[in-house]
Amino acid sequence: MKLTMNQKLIDSLITIVQSLSDEERQIFEQKLFFDDSLVTTQDIMNLAQKSHSFDFLKDEPDIYTLEDGEPI
């Protein structure tokens, strides 16, 4: 069976990954499987704060408290 260029590359990568220490392999896996398309809650909070979209609420009275309603 003739190996394609990609197969040779894959085999080389596997050899390299297998030669890594456990710590290095963990770092590699974190980078490899990182999905930067996920937006975090913190990202949304930062966007809302920096965009000033909710600045109008500063002038609104505080009509609700933590005692209002039932906890979820």
PDB file of N, CA, C and O in Angstrom:
ATOM      1  N   MET A   1       0.847  -1.181   0.000  1.00  0.00           N
ATOM      2  CA  MET A   1       0.000   0.000   0.000  1.00  0.00           C
ATOM      3  C   MET A   1       0.892   1.245   0.000  1.00  0.00           C
ATOM      4  O   MET A   1       1.785   1.385   0.836  1.00  0.00           O
ATOM      5  N   LYS A   2       0.642   2.114  -0.923  1.00  0.00           N
ATOM      6  CA  LYS A   2       1.422   3.342  -1.028  1.00  0.00           C
ATOM      7  C   LYS A   2       0.811   4.404  -0.117  1.00  0.00           C
ATOM      8  O   LYS A   2      -0.395   4.653  -0.146  1.00  0.00           O
ATOM      9  N   LEU A   3       1.674   5.025   0.696  1.00  0.00           N
ATOM     10  CA  LEU A   3       1.199   6.071   1.590  1.00  0.00           C
ATOM     11  C   LEU A   3       1.123   7.399   0.838  1.00  0.00           C
ATOM     12  O   LEU A   3       2.027   7.762   0.086  1.00  0.00           O
ATOM     13  N   THR A   4       0.048   8.093   1.058  1.00  0.00           N
ATOM     14  CA  THR A   4      -0.078   9.409   0.448  1.00  0.00           C
ATOM     15  C   THR A   4       0.721  10.418   1.262  1.00  0.00           C
ATOM     16  O   THR A   4       1.176  10.123   2.368  1.00  0.00           O
ATOM     17  N   MET A   5       0.882  11.587   0.711  1.00  0.00           N
ATOM     18  CA  MET A   5       1.601  12.652   1.400  1.00  0.00           C
ATOM     19  C   MET A   5       0.944  12.950   2.747  1.00  0.00           C
ATOM     20  O   MET A   5       1.638  13.119   3.750  1.00  0.00           O
ATOM     21  N   ASN A   6      -0.388  13.014   2.777  1.00  0.00           N
ATOM     22  CA  ASN A   6      -1.099  13.297   4.021  1.00  0.00           C
ATOM     23  C   ASN A   6      -0.915  12.172   5.034  1.00  0.00           C
ATOM     24  O   ASN A   6      -0.783  12.439   6.228  1.00  0.00           O
ATOM     25  N   GLN A   7      -0.904  10.956   4.593  1.00  0.00           N
ATOM     26  CA  GLN A   7      -0.727   9.832   5.511  1.00  0.00           C
ATOM     27  C   GLN A   7       0.652   9.891   6.157  1.00  0.00           C
ATOM     28  O   GLN A   7       0.798   9.619   7.348  1.00  0.00           O
ATOM     29  N   LYS A   8       1.653  10.244   5.375  1.00  0.00           N
ATOM     30  CA  LYS A   8       3.002  10.384   5.928  1.00  0.00           C
ATOM     31  C   LYS A   8       3.040  11.500   6.967  1.00  0.00           C
ATOM     32  O   LYS A   8       3.673  11.360   8.013  1.00  0.00           O
ATOM     33  N   LEU A   9       2.375  12.584   6.682  1.00  0.00           N
ATOM     34  CA  LEU A   9       2.311  13.700   7.612  1.00  0.00           C
ATOM     35  C   LEU A   9       1.601  13.280   8.892  1.00  0.00           C
ATOM     36  O   LEU A   9       2.049  13.600   9.993  1.00  0.00           O
ATOM     37  N   ILE A  10       0.508  12.574   8.745  1.00  0.00           N
ATOM     38  CA  ILE A  10      -0.248  12.092   9.905  1.00  0.00           C
ATOM     39  C   ILE A  10       0.612  11.167  10.756  1.00  0.00           C
ATOM     40  O   ILE A  10       0.647  11.300  11.979  1.00  0.00           O
ATOM     41  N   ASP A  11       1.290  10.253  10.128  1.00  0.00           N
ATOM     42  CA  ASP A  11       2.168   9.340  10.870  1.00  0.00           C
ATOM     43  C   ASP A  11       3.271  10.094  11.600  1.00  0.00           C
ATOM     44  O   ASP A  11       3.606   9.763  12.738  1.00  0.00           O
ATOM     45  N   SER A  12       3.828  11.093  10.955  1.00  0.00           N
ATOM     46  CA  SER A  12       4.867  11.901  11.596  1.00  0.00           C
ATOM     47  C   SER A  12       4.314  12.666  12.792  1.00  0.00           C
ATOM     48  O   SER A  12       4.957  12.754  13.838  1.00  0.00           O
ATOM     49  N   LEU A  13       3.132  13.211  12.628  1.00  0.00           N
ATOM     50  CA  LEU A  13       2.507  13.944  13.732  1.00  0.00           C
ATOM     51  C   LEU A  13       2.217  13.032  14.918  1.00  0.00           C
ATOM     52  O   LEU A  13       2.423  13.416  16.069  1.00  0.00           O
ATOM     53  N   ILE A  14       1.744  11.841  14.635  1.00  0.00           N
ATOM     54  CA  ILE A  14       1.474  10.881  15.704  1.00  0.00           C
ATOM     55  C   ILE A  14       2.755  10.553  16.453  1.00  0.00           C
ATOM     56  O   ILE A  14       2.758  10.490  17.683  1.00  0.00           O
ATOM     57  N   THR A  15       3.822  10.349  15.736  1.00  0.00           N
ATOM     58  CA  THR A  15       5.120  10.065  16.361  1.00  0.00           C
ATOM     59  C   THR A  15       5.555  11.225  17.252  1.00  0.00           C
ATOM     60  O   THR A  15       6.039  11.016  18.364  1.00  0.00           O
ATOM     61  N   ILE A  16       5.381  12.440  16.758  1.00  0.00           N
ATOM     62  CA  ILE A  16       5.754  13.614  17.547  1.00  0.00           C
ATOM     63  C   ILE A  16       4.894  13.719  18.800  1.00  0.00           C
ATOM     64  O   ILE A  16       5.414  13.946  19.893  1.00  0.00           O
ATOM     65  N   VAL A  17       3.595  13.558  18.650  1.00  0.00           N
ATOM     66  CA  VAL A  17       2.692  13.661  19.802  1.00  0.00           C
ATOM     67  C   VAL A  17       3.022  12.589  20.838  1.00  0.00           C
ATOM     68  O   VAL A  17       3.005  12.860  22.038  1.00  0.00           O
ATOM     69  N   GLN A  18       3.317  11.393  20.386  1.00  0.00           N
ATOM     70  CA  GLN A  18       3.660  10.312  21.310  1.00  0.00           C
ATOM     71  C   GLN A  18       4.965  10.583  22.049  1.00  0.00           C
ATOM     72  O   GLN A  18       5.184  10.039  23.131  1.00  0.00           O
ATOM     73  N   SER A  19       5.831  11.413  21.481  1.00  0.00           N
ATOM     74  CA  SER A  19       7.107  11.717  22.130  1.00  0.00           C
ATOM     75  C   SER A  19       6.987  12.821  23.182  1.00  0.00           C
ATOM     76  O   SER A  19       7.936  13.073  23.923  1.00  0.00           O
ATOM     77  N   LEU A  20       5.834  13.474  23.251  1.00  0.00           N
ATOM     78  CA  LEU A  20       5.636  14.562  24.205  1.00  0.00           C
ATOM     79  C   LEU A  20       5.472  14.030  25.623  1.00  0.00           C
ATOM     80  O   LEU A  20       5.009  12.909  25.831  1.00  0.00           O
ATOM     81  N   SER A  21       5.858  14.848  26.586  1.00  0.00           N
ATOM     82  CA  SER A  21       5.605  14.503  27.985  1.00  0.00           C
ATOM     83  C   SER A  21       4.102  14.632  28.239  1.00  0.00           C
ATOM     84  O   SER A  21       3.380  15.194  27.415  1.00  0.00           O
ATOM     85  N   ASP A  22       3.635  14.122  29.361  1.00  0.00           N
ATOM     86  CA  ASP A  22       2.211  14.215  29.688  1.00  0.00           C
ATOM     87  C   ASP A  22       1.759  15.675  29.739  1.00  0.00           C
ATOM     88  O   ASP A  22       0.679  16.018  29.259  1.00  0.00           O
ATOM     89  N   GLU A  23       2.598  16.524  30.324  1.00  0.00           N
ATOM     90  CA  GLU A  23       2.262  17.948  30.427  1.00  0.00           C
ATOM     91  C   GLU A  23       2.185  18.593  29.039  1.00  0.00           C
ATOM     92  O   GLU A  23       1.258  19.348  28.746  1.00  0.00           O
ATOM     93  N   GLU A  24       3.155  18.291  28.204  1.00  0.00           N
ATOM     94  CA  GLU A  24       3.157  18.839  26.845  1.00  0.00           C
ATOM     95  C   GLU A  24       1.967  18.327  26.041  1.00  0.00           C
ATOM     96  O   GLU A  24       1.370  19.071  25.263  1.00  0.00           O
ATOM     97  N   ARG A  25       1.631  17.075  26.228  1.00  0.00           N
ATOM     98  CA  ARG A  25       0.495  16.486  25.504  1.00  0.00           C
ATOM     99  C   ARG A  25      -0.811  17.140  25.945  1.00  0.00           C
ATOM    100  O   ARG A  25      -1.702  17.372  25.128  1.00  0.00           O
ATOM    101  N   GLN A  26      -0.918  17.432  27.227  1.00  0.00           N
ATOM    102  CA  GLN A  26      -2.122  18.096  27.739  1.00  0.00           C
ATOM    103  C   GLN A  26      -2.254  19.501  27.140  1.00  0.00           C
ATOM    104  O   GLN A  26      -3.348  19.903  26.746  1.00  0.00           O
ATOM    105  N   ILE A  27      -1.162  20.236  27.073  1.00  0.00           N
ATOM    106  CA  ILE A  27      -1.176  21.570  26.464  1.00  0.00           C
ATOM    107  C   ILE A  27      -1.560  21.464  24.990  1.00  0.00           C
ATOM    108  O   ILE A  27      -2.360  22.255  24.490  1.00  0.00           O
ATOM    109  N   PHE A  28      -0.986  20.487  24.303  1.00  0.00           N
ATOM    110  CA  PHE A  28      -1.295  20.264  22.888  1.00  0.00           C
ATOM    111  C   PHE A  28      -2.790  19.978  22.696  1.00  0.00           C
ATOM    112  O   PHE A  28      -3.421  20.541  21.801  1.00  0.00           O
ATOM    113  N   GLU A  29      -3.347  19.113  23.529  1.00  0.00           N
ATOM    114  CA  GLU A  29      -4.763  18.762  23.408  1.00  0.00           C
ATOM    115  C   GLU A  29      -5.653  19.966  23.679  1.00  0.00           C
ATOM    116  O   GLU A  29      -6.669  20.151  23.009  1.00  0.00           O
ATOM    117  N   GLN A  30      -5.282  20.782  24.650  1.00  0.00           N
ATOM    118  CA  GLN A  30      -6.077  21.985  24.935  1.00  0.00           C
ATOM    119  C   GLN A  30      -6.099  22.909  23.734  1.00  0.00           C
ATOM    120  O   GLN A  30      -7.148  23.456  23.392  1.00  0.00           O
ATOM    121  N   LYS A  31      -4.964  23.089  23.094  1.00  0.00           N
ATOM    122  CA  LYS A  31      -4.905  23.958  21.923  1.00  0.00           C
ATOM    123  C   LYS A  31      -5.606  23.323  20.725  1.00  0.00           C
ATOM    124  O   LYS A  31      -6.269  24.014  19.952  1.00  0.00           O
ATOM    125  N   LEU A  32      -5.461  22.022  20.574  1.00  0.00           N
ATOM    126  CA  LEU A  32      -6.040  21.324  19.437  1.00  0.00           C
ATOM    127  C   LEU A  32      -7.565  21.330  19.494  1.00  0.00           C
ATOM    128  O   LEU A  32      -8.225  21.519  18.472  1.00  0.00           O
ATOM    129  N   PHE A  33      -8.121  21.126  20.680  1.00  0.00           N
ATOM    130  CA  PHE A  33      -9.567  20.996  20.812  1.00  0.00           C
ATOM    131  C   PHE A  33     -10.239  22.275  21.280  1.00  0.00           C
ATOM    132  O   PHE A  33     -11.423  22.255  21.618  1.00  0.00           O
ATOM    133  N   PHE A  34      -9.512  23.390  21.309  1.00  0.00           N
ATOM    134  CA  PHE A  34     -10.083  24.669  21.703  1.00  0.00           C
ATOM    135  C   PHE A  34     -11.035  25.150  20.622  1.00  0.00           C
ATOM    136  O   PHE A  34     -10.678  25.213  19.446  1.00  0.00           O
ATOM    137  N   ASP A  35     -12.235  25.486  21.029  1.00  0.00           N
ATOM    138  CA  ASP A  35     -13.238  25.978  20.079  1.00  0.00           C
ATOM    139  C   ASP A  35     -13.460  27.462  20.350  1.00  0.00           C
ATOM    140  O   ASP A  35     -14.184  27.825  21.277  1.00  0.00           O
ATOM    141  N   ASP A  36     -12.842  28.313  19.547  1.00  0.00           N
ATOM    142  CA  ASP A  36     -12.958  29.744  19.786  1.00  0.00           C
ATOM    143  C   ASP A  36     -14.262  30.322  19.252  1.00  0.00           C
ATOM    144  O   ASP A  36     -14.486  31.529  19.342  1.00  0.00           O
ATOM    145  N   SER A  37     -15.117  29.481  18.704  1.00  0.00           N
ATOM    146  CA  SER A  37     -16.401  29.975  18.234  1.00  0.00           C
ATOM    147  C   SER A  37     -17.413  30.052  19.378  1.00  0.00           C
ATOM    148  O   SER A  37     -18.490  30.626  19.216  1.00  0.00           O
ATOM    149  N   LEU A  38     -17.075  29.483  20.518  1.00  0.00           N
ATOM    150  CA  LEU A  38     -17.979  29.528  21.662  1.00  0.00           C
ATOM    151  C   LEU A  38     -17.865  30.880  22.349  1.00  0.00           C
ATOM    152  O   LEU A  38     -16.764  31.341  22.651  1.00  0.00           O
ATOM    153  N   VAL A  39     -18.982  31.499  22.590  1.00  0.00           N
ATOM    154  CA  VAL A  39     -19.017  32.769  23.287  1.00  0.00           C
ATOM    155  C   VAL A  39     -19.364  32.486  24.743  1.00  0.00           C
ATOM    156  O   VAL A  39     -20.340  31.794  25.032  1.00  0.00           O
ATOM    157  N   THR A  40     -18.568  33.018  25.649  1.00  0.00           N
ATOM    158  CA  THR A  40     -18.797  32.774  27.067  1.00  0.00           C
ATOM    159  C   THR A  40     -19.726  33.830  27.649  1.00  0.00           C
ATOM    160  O   THR A  40     -19.952  34.880  27.047  1.00  0.00           O
ATOM    161  N   THR A  41     -20.254  33.538  28.815  1.00  0.00           N
ATOM    162  CA  THR A  41     -21.082  34.501  29.531  1.00  0.00           C
ATOM    163  C   THR A  41     -20.276  35.764  29.803  1.00  0.00           C
ATOM    164  O   THR A  41     -20.794  36.875  29.684  1.00  0.00           O
ATOM    165  N   GLN A  42     -19.013  35.594  30.166  1.00  0.00           N
ATOM    166  CA  GLN A  42     -18.151  36.745  30.435  1.00  0.00           C
ATOM    167  C   GLN A  42     -17.985  37.607  29.187  1.00  0.00           C
ATOM    168  O   GLN A  42     -17.964  38.834  29.283  1.00  0.00           O
ATOM    169  N   ASP A  43     -17.868  36.980  28.020  1.00  0.00           N
ATOM    170  CA  ASP A  43     -17.773  37.734  26.764  1.00  0.00           C
ATOM    171  C   ASP A  43     -19.019  38.601  26.553  1.00  0.00           C
ATOM    172  O   ASP A  43     -18.915  39.765  26.167  1.00  0.00           O
ATOM    173  N   ILE A  44     -20.181  38.031  26.807  1.00  0.00           N
ATOM    174  CA  ILE A  44     -21.439  38.762  26.632  1.00  0.00           C
ATOM    175  C   ILE A  44     -21.531  39.906  27.636  1.00  0.00           C
ATOM    176  O   ILE A  44     -21.963  41.007  27.293  1.00  0.00           O
ATOM    177  N   MET A  45     -21.123  39.642  28.878  1.00  0.00           N
ATOM    178  CA  MET A  45     -21.150  40.685  29.901  1.00  0.00           C
ATOM    179  C   MET A  45     -20.216  41.839  29.525  1.00  0.00           C
ATOM    180  O   MET A  45     -20.574  43.008  29.665  1.00  0.00           O
ATOM    181  N   ASN A  46     -19.030  41.501  29.053  1.00  0.00           N
ATOM    182  CA  ASN A  46     -18.079  42.536  28.642  1.00  0.00           C
ATOM    183  C   ASN A  46     -18.625  43.360  27.479  1.00  0.00           C
ATOM    184  O   ASN A  46     -18.494  44.583  27.461  1.00  0.00           O
ATOM    185  N   LEU A  47     -19.235  42.685  26.515  1.00  0.00           N
ATOM    186  CA  LEU A  47     -19.807  43.381  25.366  1.00  0.00           C
ATOM    187  C   LEU A  47     -20.911  44.338  25.814  1.00  0.00           C
ATOM    188  O   LEU A  47     -20.951  45.489  25.379  1.00  0.00           O
ATOM    189  N   ALA A  48     -21.802  43.865  26.678  1.00  0.00           N
ATOM    190  CA  ALA A  48     -22.895  44.713  27.159  1.00  0.00           C
ATOM    191  C   ALA A  48     -22.355  45.919  27.920  1.00  0.00           C
ATOM    192  O   ALA A  48     -22.876  47.025  27.786  1.00  0.00           O
ATOM    193  N   GLN A  49     -21.320  45.708  28.712  1.00  0.00           N
ATOM    194  CA  GLN A  49     -20.755  46.797  29.498  1.00  0.00           C
ATOM    195  C   GLN A  49     -20.031  47.812  28.615  1.00  0.00           C
ATOM    196  O   GLN A  49     -20.184  49.019  28.799  1.00  0.00           O
ATOM    197  N   LYS A  50     -19.260  47.332  27.675  1.00  0.00           N
ATOM    198  CA  LYS A  50     -18.454  48.226  26.845  1.00  0.00           C
ATOM    199  C   LYS A  50     -19.249  48.895  25.728  1.00  0.00           C
ATOM    200  O   LYS A  50     -18.849  49.946  25.229  1.00  0.00           O
ATOM    201  N   SER A  51     -20.365  48.300  25.335  1.00  0.00           N
ATOM    202  CA  SER A  51     -21.145  48.872  24.237  1.00  0.00           C
ATOM    203  C   SER A  51     -22.081  49.979  24.706  1.00  0.00           C
ATOM    204  O   SER A  51     -22.617  50.728  23.889  1.00  0.00           O
ATOM    205  N   HIS A  52     -22.277  50.085  25.997  1.00  0.00           N
ATOM    206  CA  HIS A  52     -23.146  51.105  26.595  1.00  0.00           C
ATOM    207  C   HIS A  52     -24.601  50.948  26.138  1.00  0.00           C
ATOM    208  O   HIS A  52     -25.371  51.907  26.194  1.00  0.00           O
ATOM    209  N   SER A  53     -24.975  49.768  25.696  1.00  0.00           N
ATOM    210  CA  SER A  53     -26.343  49.527  25.231  1.00  0.00           C
ATOM    211  C   SER A  53     -27.374  49.654  26.338  1.00  0.00           C
ATOM    212  O   SER A  53     -28.538  49.962  26.082  1.00  0.00           O
ATOM    213  N   PHE A  54     -26.946  49.417  27.562  1.00  0.00           N
ATOM    214  CA  PHE A  54     -27.894  49.435  28.674  1.00  0.00           C
ATOM    215  C   PHE A  54     -27.712  50.646  29.575  1.00  0.00           C
ATOM    216  O   PHE A  54     -28.205  50.659  30.702  1.00  0.00           O
ATOM    217  N   ASP A  55     -27.011  51.658  29.091  1.00  0.00           N
ATOM    218  CA  ASP A  55     -26.792  52.861  29.895  1.00  0.00           C
ATOM    219  C   ASP A  55     -28.089  53.543  30.293  1.00  0.00           C
ATOM    220  O   ASP A  55     -28.156  54.184  31.342  1.00  0.00           O
ATOM    221  N   PHE A  56     -29.124  53.413  29.465  1.00  0.00           N
ATOM    222  CA  PHE A  56     -30.401  54.054  29.768  1.00  0.00           C
ATOM    223  C   PHE A  56     -30.995  53.543  31.080  1.00  0.00           C
ATOM    224  O   PHE A  56     -31.820  54.226  31.688  1.00  0.00           O
ATOM    225  N   LEU A  57     -30.590  52.358  31.522  1.00  0.00           N
ATOM    226  CA  LEU A  57     -31.130  51.791  32.757  1.00  0.00           C
ATOM    227  C   LEU A  57     -30.607  52.501  34.004  1.00  0.00           C
ATOM    228  O   LEU A  57     -31.183  52.368  35.084  1.00  0.00           O
ATOM    229  N   LYS A  58     -29.521  53.250  33.858  1.00  0.00           N
ATOM    230  CA  LYS A  58     -28.976  53.983  35.011  1.00  0.00           C
ATOM    231  C   LYS A  58     -29.984  54.995  35.539  1.00  0.00           C
ATOM    232  O   LYS A  58     -29.996  55.295  36.732  1.00  0.00           O
ATOM    233  N   ASP A  59     -30.830  55.521  34.656  1.00  0.00           N
ATOM    234  CA  ASP A  59     -31.803  56.537  35.051  1.00  0.00           C
ATOM    235  C   ASP A  59     -33.124  55.941  35.528  1.00  0.00           C
ATOM    236  O   ASP A  59     -34.012  56.679  35.957  1.00  0.00           O
ATOM    237  N   GLU A  60     -33.265  54.638  35.461  1.00  0.00           N
ATOM    238  CA  GLU A  60     -34.502  53.969  35.867  1.00  0.00           C
ATOM    239  C   GLU A  60     -34.483  53.705  37.373  1.00  0.00           C
ATOM    240  O   GLU A  60     -33.430  53.417  37.940  1.00  0.00           O
ATOM    241  N   PRO A  61     -35.635  53.802  38.013  1.00  0.00           N
ATOM    242  CA  PRO A  61     -35.682  53.524  39.460  1.00  0.00           C
ATOM    243  C   PRO A  61     -35.499  52.022  39.720  1.00  0.00           C
ATOM    244  O   PRO A  61     -35.859  51.192  38.886  1.00  0.00           O
ATOM    245  N   ASP A  62     -34.944  51.690  40.866  1.00  0.00           N
ATOM    246  CA  ASP A  62     -34.794  50.293  41.272  1.00  0.00           C
ATOM    247  C   ASP A  62     -36.105  49.833  41.885  1.00  0.00           C
ATOM    248  O   ASP A  62     -36.372  50.090  43.059  1.00  0.00           O
ATOM    249  N   ILE A  63     -36.921  49.152  41.092  1.00  0.00           N
ATOM    250  CA  ILE A  63     -38.235  48.735  41.595  1.00  0.00           C
ATOM    251  C   ILE A  63     -38.240  47.278  42.032  1.00  0.00           C
ATOM    252  O   ILE A  63     -39.211  46.812  42.628  1.00  0.00           O
ATOM    253  N   TYR A  64     -37.168  46.558  41.742  1.00  0.00           N
ATOM    254  CA  TYR A  64     -37.094  45.161  42.147  1.00  0.00           C
ATOM    255  C   TYR A  64     -35.934  44.973  43.123  1.00  0.00           C
ATOM    256  O   TYR A  64     -34.931  45.686  43.071  1.00  0.00           O
ATOM    257  N   THR A  65     -36.099  43.996  44.010  1.00  0.00           N
ATOM    258  CA  THR A  65     -35.042  43.669  44.952  1.00  0.00           C
ATOM    259  C   THR A  65     -34.787  42.160  44.888  1.00  0.00           C
ATOM    260  O   THR A  65     -35.505  41.432  44.203  1.00  0.00           O
ATOM    261  N   LEU A  66     -33.773  41.703  45.599  1.00  0.00           N
ATOM    262  CA  LEU A  66     -33.481  40.272  45.636  1.00  0.00           C
ATOM    263  C   LEU A  66     -34.582  39.495  46.358  1.00  0.00           C
ATOM    264  O   LEU A  66     -34.691  38.280  46.190  1.00  0.00           O
ATOM    265  N   GLU A  67     -35.388  40.177  47.150  1.00  0.00           N
ATOM    266  CA  GLU A  67     -36.475  39.520  47.881  1.00  0.00           C
ATOM    267  C   GLU A  67     -37.725  39.324  47.010  1.00  0.00           C
ATOM    268  O   GLU A  67     -38.630  38.588  47.401  1.00  0.00           O
ATOM    269  N   ASP A  68     -37.788  39.961  45.855  1.00  0.00           N
ATOM    270  CA  ASP A  68     -38.953  39.842  44.977  1.00  0.00           C
ATOM    271  C   ASP A  68     -38.975  38.462  44.292  1.00  0.00           C
ATOM    272  O   ASP A  68     -37.934  37.915  43.926  1.00  0.00           O
ATOM    273  N   GLY A  69     -40.175  37.929  44.134  1.00  0.00           N
ATOM    274  CA  GLY A  69     -40.329  36.686  43.395  1.00  0.00           C
ATOM    275  C   GLY A  69     -39.809  35.481  44.145  1.00  0.00           C
ATOM    276  O   GLY A  69     -39.498  35.542  45.335  1.00  0.00           O
ATOM    277  N   GLU A  70     -39.723  34.389  43.419  1.00  0.00           N
ATOM    278  CA  GLU A  70     -39.240  33.124  43.989  1.00  0.00           C
ATOM    279  C   GLU A  70     -37.908  32.756  43.346  1.00  0.00           C
ATOM    280  O   GLU A  70     -37.694  32.995  42.157  1.00  0.00           O
ATOM    281  N   PRO A  71     -37.007  32.166  44.149  1.00  0.00           N
ATOM    282  CA  PRO A  71     -35.739  31.749  43.553  1.00  0.00           C
ATOM    283  C   PRO A  71     -35.956  30.671  42.511  1.00  0.00           C
ATOM    284  O   PRO A  71     -36.894  29.879  42.609  1.00  0.00           O
ATOM    285  N   ILE A  72     -35.102  30.642  41.529  1.00  0.00           N
ATOM    286  CA  ILE A  72     -35.211  29.633  40.471  1.00  0.00           C
ATOM    287  C   ILE A  72     -34.424  28.415  40.876  1.00  0.00           C
ATOM    288  O   ILE A  72     -34.376  27.436  40.131  1.00  0.00           O
TER     289      ILE A  72
END
